[in-house]
Amino acid sequence: MSRQDNASVSFILSILAVCQCGASALEIIADKKQNALLPCIFAVDQFNMKELVITWQLTLNRIVVHSFFDESDHPEYQNKRYKGRTHLFPKEFNNGNATLFLKEVEDLDSTNYTCFVHIDDGKDKYTKHVNLKVVDSSTDEKMDKNTRLRIALVCPAAILLLYYLHLPKKTKGKYLGIYS
């Protein structure tokens, strides 16, 4: 992955982090055969990576989608439908980000997911719920205007704030009326 791609992924993950704040369940809409990011943001304090346990499961039947502990992924616990289709972003763990990447979503992927984050110091446990809705925009069942509007309005303030924070310092001053 190039430096620009890494910056883009970090920027998108930052947007997801801000968008998820205060949300108990988040709905993600993804086009069939495209990739999806399922956000899981947790409060972070100093922790040892050896103590971090992240498990993504289907909410209803607890099928394991992705498992991470002892500083590595454990595909041996993963359901075969998800093998080779998921990964986390370990460089983001220290930022409290356990977002799941799901490759080439299918109709069967439309369901509720639960992210469990446990820091094995006996006190910190986090649970986040995400509902993934897979749509097929190539058929007559295209997204209606309300769905498109809902997607367009997801956390616009957060997106603008993060965009502003990524601007060069000189440019920020112009927006605040401060000139160096």
Phi, psi and omega in degrees: 000135182284168179299320180293320178298317178298319179296319179295316179298315179298319179296314179297316179297325177296318178299315179299321180299313181290321181296328184279343182306127177082354181269131178275324175223136183242137177257126176248132178248125182229144178282139180306138180072008175257170178271154180228148173249122177255109186285144174213103183250134180229154178293133185241139173226183177299130175209159177269131181304330178295338182271351185276128176233124178236127178227125172258129180225160167288135187295315187289316186243006176058027174294133183282125178265321179203142181226132179224125172197167184052039177065021177205162175288153179229081181295344179295341178262355186276140175297143186299333178297337185255355181300129179077003183246358184231153166200159176255181180240081185306330179293343181265352183302319180294344176267005181078033185238114178243036181301139180258131173265126179240118186276137173045070183298148181238169178305319181296344179281349177289102180189183178266135180242150175234132176255124176250126176239126180229127175255114194288047174252009175087357184234331188257115175225137181227142177228129178232141179247136179227133175255119178261127177244117179264128179242156178244095184284355180273353179255184178291345181275047181294157179299135178283171184300323181295320179294315179299320180295318180298320178295317183293332184263004181294113174049050181298324179296320179295319180296316179296319179298313180294324176299313179301317182294335180272357179287151174299151184305320181297320181291321180302319181302323180297321180289332180266355183079020180250130179236137181273000000 
